[in-house]
Amino acid sequence: MYREPHLQKKSDECAALWYIWFQLYEAKDPLAKTTRKAWCKCADELGEMVSEEVKTNPRYKNIRKI
């Protein structure tokens, strides 16, 4: 989904955490809460990485905003 490998790697990491969390959540496992926090942290980090990429990568400099 992402052109930049570091963003794709982080996205894949977050997706894997989400699937683990969902399995634990469905099983009503107590570790689900901890896993959810890890997924949320990962998603926040990904958002910050995407934001920084858009600000610093010349590829995104002259894209029109709608």
Secondary structure, 3 states (H helix, E strand, C coil): CCCCHHHHHHHHHHHHHHHHHHHHHHCCCCHHHHHHHHHHHHHHHHHHHHHHHHHHCHHHCCCCCC
